């Protein structure tokens, strides 16, 4: 059981080792194989996702990625490495769960899963400028194959986990050829799963309901960009991005990651919340390695630590623990 571990930048160097520490308790047979990617890697070697890292990720078929810094302006030769990694591994479905956890900002009753296509849409990176830089153009790509793959995954997860409803989210009222294709194919796939209730919402309406009443959602099926935004909105109801994990899955491959950024303002201070990374490990255990008991143990240990009042500063400044101390409490709970 090999795991390619990429810490990335910033707090990735703190939260990823914490997650690996937990993983080794419940899966001592795991073999950790480290690799580099991110902004610092780009500055050092001129490539944010070196070939050796990509090759190792493909060889292991399981990856834990921390966080990568990305400037908000074009840098020649730089691209977001984790987005490229998802495409290279063909992890067509990103799973973003939001469940109530015992922290002050979480909302009881929320238990939803965003299933987001993660290899195309506007995130393919086909961008250019025209008119001497006065016009920026980005290409949005939706394909039948990718939509079929992610739609089948969403409905299969609904059946496997006893969920009742899949909400297809799109903007087909305006984007007739791209979101329109996503909508049509998703509804076609839905016909193969008559036991699951299906509804559809325009993305702006879905955003309204995510704010007004997130408990109305069970599984959301949506293209890449909308899924990115809606799942981050949902994370607010689960206690914040510091507690939000994700897992991108394909055929025999999986990429686990916390959804927060590299947080340069707190990097190196030992105060980052490792919960998202640890929960991402639980998702890897559950959905990729099929170790259900180990996944349950990790999730129970996180919940137990939070219920006992152990937390990092992002949850509440009073009584806040360091990254290492919180991880130790989780390990004790195991």
Legacy VTK file of the C-alpha trace (Angstrom):
# vtk DataFile Version 3.0
C-alpha trace
ASCII
DATASET POLYDATA
POINTS 334 float
0.000 0.000 0.000
2.074 2.897 -1.370
1.180 6.554 -0.851
2.802 9.409 -2.746
3.034 12.305 -0.290
3.410 15.854 -1.619
3.523 18.477 1.116
3.584 21.404 -1.303
3.928 24.891 0.153
3.144 26.776 3.368
1.171 24.855 5.968
1.298 21.787 3.747
4.612 21.079 5.508
2.711 20.898 8.818
-0.706 19.397 8.140
0.433 16.649 5.759
2.945 15.109 8.225
0.182 15.236 10.845
-2.137 13.258 8.572
0.604 10.745 7.764
1.198 10.298 11.483
-2.471 9.363 11.966
-2.466 7.096 8.929
0.467 5.088 10.252
-1.493 4.295 13.412
-4.449 2.743 11.573
-2.518 1.421 8.554
1.019 0.549 9.686
1.649 -1.289 6.410
1.485 1.945 4.383
4.674 2.846 2.509
5.266 6.601 2.309
7.023 7.880 -0.806
7.693 11.612 -0.796
7.751 13.955 -3.775
7.837 17.691 -4.473
5.424 20.047 -6.231
4.261 23.623 -5.850
5.508 27.181 -6.048
8.742 26.564 -4.140
9.445 23.595 -6.406
8.882 25.834 -9.435
11.329 28.387 -8.065
13.909 25.649 -7.433
13.668 23.568 -10.595
11.528 25.590 -13.012
8.583 23.160 -12.977
5.726 23.118 -10.414
5.032 19.421 -11.102
8.303 17.699 -12.047
8.186 14.553 -14.161
9.581 12.442 -11.303
6.709 13.562 -9.070
4.103 12.818 -11.725
5.652 9.412 -12.428
5.685 8.517 -8.723
2.045 9.598 -8.315
1.028 7.362 -11.205
3.082 4.478 -9.849
1.555 4.707 -6.360
-2.020 5.351 -7.615
-2.704 7.093 -4.293
-1.616 10.644 -3.492
-1.859 12.984 -0.513
-1.314 16.584 -1.638
-1.009 19.423 0.874
-1.302 22.892 -0.638
0.377 24.894 -3.380
0.902 28.637 -3.497
-0.286 30.278 -6.700
0.239 33.921 -7.675
-2.852 35.724 -8.933
-0.990 36.953 -12.009
0.599 35.126 -14.958
4.055 33.678 -14.375
5.734 32.184 -17.410
5.945 28.406 -17.011
3.885 28.184 -13.836
0.552 26.396 -13.535
-1.425 25.074 -10.580
0.178 21.667 -10.036
-2.722 19.923 -8.326
-5.091 20.844 -11.172
-2.625 19.377 -13.670
-2.164 16.326 -11.459
-5.908 15.630 -11.426
-5.980 15.743 -15.202
-2.908 13.543 -15.625
-4.265 10.952 -13.173
-7.717 11.235 -14.822
-9.442 11.611 -11.474
-12.731 12.651 -13.016
-14.772 12.951 -9.807
-13.914 15.062 -6.786
-15.829 14.187 -3.621
-16.370 17.064 -1.184
-18.373 16.019 1.898
-19.739 18.437 4.477
-20.992 16.928 7.722
-21.754 18.514 11.045
-18.829 18.500 13.463
-18.997 19.705 17.081
-17.478 23.154 16.557
-19.147 26.537 17.145
-19.675 27.544 13.502
-21.054 24.225 12.217
-24.758 23.721 11.537
-26.545 20.634 12.925
-28.315 18.522 10.347
-25.979 19.276 7.435
-24.778 16.117 5.701
-24.178 16.653 2.010
-21.737 15.576 -0.663
-20.662 17.651 -3.652
-19.527 15.447 -6.538
-17.618 17.727 -8.870
-16.185 16.860 -12.263
-12.499 17.676 -11.837
-10.674 17.364 -15.168
-12.289 19.926 -17.465
-14.580 22.994 -17.579
-12.781 26.356 -17.348
-10.014 24.723 -15.321
-8.362 23.137 -18.366
-6.179 26.255 -18.533
-6.807 27.158 -22.188
-6.441 30.921 -21.806
-4.913 33.694 -23.851
-5.060 37.425 -24.321
-5.836 39.433 -27.433
-6.004 43.073 -28.463
-2.637 43.879 -26.869
-3.701 42.457 -23.510
-7.007 44.280 -23.360
-9.042 41.096 -23.797
-8.676 37.853 -21.854
-10.232 34.679 -23.274
-10.734 31.353 -21.507
-12.073 28.170 -23.066
-14.749 26.118 -21.282
-14.780 22.428 -22.223
-17.444 19.888 -21.261
-17.346 16.391 -22.753
-19.863 13.566 -22.809
-17.302 11.046 -21.541
-16.256 13.024 -18.459
-19.860 13.892 -17.632
-20.941 10.268 -17.909
-18.087 9.197 -15.636
-18.805 11.713 -12.891
-22.567 11.222 -13.111
-22.291 7.450 -12.716
-19.985 7.988 -9.728
-22.484 10.336 -8.057
-25.402 7.928 -8.436
-23.306 4.917 -7.411
-22.260 6.751 -4.249
-25.897 7.605 -3.559
-26.863 3.940 -3.702
-23.832 2.717 -1.758
-24.313 5.233 1.055
-28.082 5.127 1.306
-28.639 8.648 0.034
-31.969 9.544 -1.505
-31.473 12.438 -3.913
-29.039 13.827 -6.479
-29.294 17.504 -7.424
-27.833 18.317 -10.844
-26.498 21.881 -10.830
-25.749 23.801 -14.043
-26.379 27.029 -15.964
-27.844 25.465 -19.088
-30.282 28.361 -19.407
-27.378 30.491 -20.659
-24.540 28.104 -21.575
-26.523 25.952 -23.952
-23.694 23.971 -25.531
-21.497 23.307 -22.478
-23.730 23.234 -19.405
-26.511 22.110 -21.703
-24.476 19.022 -22.600
-23.667 18.382 -18.936
-27.360 18.601 -18.033
-28.516 16.314 -20.848
-25.921 13.633 -20.171
-26.431 13.728 -16.397
-30.178 13.272 -16.851
-29.552 10.390 -19.264
-27.328 8.661 -16.702
-29.935 9.269 -13.989
-32.362 7.013 -15.864
-30.130 4.060 -14.944
-30.793 4.689 -11.249
-34.587 4.950 -10.868
-34.385 4.396 -7.101
-32.656 7.776 -6.661
-34.693 10.979 -6.755
-33.331 13.569 -9.203
-33.773 17.331 -9.270
-31.951 20.092 -11.116
-31.123 23.660 -10.124
-29.458 26.577 -11.831
-26.184 27.326 -10.079
-27.322 30.706 -8.760
-30.439 29.110 -7.285
-28.296 26.362 -5.769
-26.066 29.006 -4.182
-29.153 30.672 -2.699
-30.290 27.398 -1.143
-26.788 26.594 0.088
-26.964 29.786 2.134
-30.636 29.549 3.106
-31.010 25.846 3.887
-28.103 23.486 3.138
-30.014 20.591 4.707
-32.129 20.353 1.528
-29.120 18.880 -0.296
-28.050 15.251 -0.266
-25.687 14.831 -3.238
-24.884 17.672 -5.639
-23.607 16.737 -9.113
-22.021 19.626 -10.992
-19.215 20.745 -13.331
-15.793 21.752 -12.071
-16.091 25.490 -11.447
-19.531 25.425 -9.817
-18.470 22.489 -7.668
-15.419 24.380 -6.462
-17.537 27.330 -5.358
-20.519 25.437 -3.923
-18.361 23.019 -1.942
-16.448 25.890 -0.341
-19.778 27.497 0.550
-20.916 24.218 2.061
-17.718 23.965 4.097
-18.822 26.983 6.126
-21.662 24.843 7.535
-19.171 22.128 8.524
-16.977 24.420 10.576
-14.825 26.037 7.902
-12.202 25.158 5.333
-9.788 23.946 8.012
-12.077 20.938 8.523
-12.940 20.269 4.865
-11.355 17.300 3.049
-11.593 16.178 -0.557
-10.835 13.097 -2.603
-10.549 13.019 -6.375
-11.100 9.533 -7.790
-10.709 7.856 -11.159
-10.216 4.300 -12.351
-8.004 2.802 -9.651
-6.442 6.144 -8.685
-7.168 8.636 -5.924
-5.861 12.051 -4.903
-6.597 13.178 -1.332
-6.169 16.785 -0.275
-7.365 19.350 2.245
-9.246 22.088 0.442
-7.656 25.017 2.251
-4.757 26.946 0.778
-1.152 27.172 1.870
-1.951 29.975 4.392
1.386 31.841 4.269
0.295 34.090 7.159
0.471 31.188 9.634
2.930 28.882 7.890
5.754 27.699 10.121
4.000 28.739 13.341
2.706 25.271 14.225
-0.891 26.415 14.617
-2.498 25.124 11.402
-5.543 22.874 11.712
-4.683 19.361 10.439
-8.304 18.144 10.531
-8.936 18.522 6.781
-5.795 16.568 5.911
-6.591 13.846 8.429
-10.167 13.569 7.160
-8.796 13.384 3.603
-6.797 10.362 4.740
-10.025 8.833 6.067
-11.594 9.350 2.632
-8.616 7.645 1.006
-9.007 4.704 3.367
-12.739 4.460 2.705
-13.047 5.061 -1.025
-9.707 3.906 -2.445
-8.208 1.271 -0.170
-11.610 -0.041 1.011
-10.570 -0.034 4.663
-13.887 0.973 6.155
-13.064 0.206 9.778
-9.867 2.251 9.653
-11.750 5.162 8.060
-14.411 4.988 10.777
-11.735 5.012 13.466
-10.082 8.128 12.064
-13.374 10.003 11.723
-14.435 8.982 15.245
-11.099 10.095 16.675
-11.461 13.537 15.088
-15.004 13.891 16.369
-13.979 12.681 19.826
-11.123 15.186 20.043
-13.410 18.066 19.076
-16.156 16.931 21.451
-13.578 16.861 24.264
-12.754 20.508 23.606
-9.463 19.995 21.820
-9.047 22.394 18.899
-6.696 24.689 17.017
-6.913 28.491 16.946
-9.079 28.692 13.822
-11.901 26.995 15.743
-11.622 29.257 18.787
-8.665 31.183 20.258
-9.432 30.151 23.829
-7.669 26.944 24.764
-6.207 26.552 21.280
-3.644 23.797 20.739
-0.743 23.499 18.335
-0.923 21.341 15.217
1.219 18.666 16.863
-0.712 18.652 20.134
-4.072 18.325 18.389
-2.710 15.507 16.246
-1.515 13.778 19.410
-5.030 13.905 20.843
-6.398 12.351 17.656
-3.809 9.585 17.852
-4.737 8.948 21.478
-8.358 8.671 20.387
-7.370 5.910 18.002
LINES 1 335
334 0 1 2 3 4 5 6 7 8 9 10 11 12 13 14 15 16 17 18 19 20 21 22 23 24 25 26 27 28 29 30 31 32 33 34 35 36 37 38 39 40 41 42 43 44 45 46 47 48 49 50 51 52 53 54 55 56 57 58 59 60 61 62 63 64 65 66 67 68 69 70 71 72 73 74 75 76 77 78 79 80 81 82 83 84 85 86 87 88 89 90 91 92 93 94 95 96 97 98 99 100 101 102 103 104 105 106 107 108 109 110 111 112 113 114 115 116 117 118 119 120 121 122 123 124 125 126 127 128 129 130 131 132 133 134 135 136 137 138 139 140 141 142 143 144 145 146 147 148 149 150 151 152 153 154 155 156 157 158 159 160 161 162 163 164 165 166 167 168 169 170 171 172 173 174 175 176 177 178 179 180 181 182 183 184 185 186 187 188 189 190 191 192 193 194 195 196 197 198 199 200 201 202 203 204 205 206 207 208 209 210 211 212 213 214 215 216 217 218 219 220 221 222 223 224 225 226 227 228 229 230 231 232 233 234 235 236 237 238 239 240 241 242 243 244 245 246 247 248 249 250 251 252 253 254 255 256 257 258 259 260 261 262 263 264 265 266 267 268 269 270 271 272 273 274 275 276 277 278 279 280 281 282 283 284 285 286 287 288 289 290 291 292 293 294 295 296 297 298 299 300 301 302 303 304 305 306 307 308 309 310 311 312 313 314 315 316 317 318 319 320 321 322 323 324 325 326 327 328 329 330 331 332 333
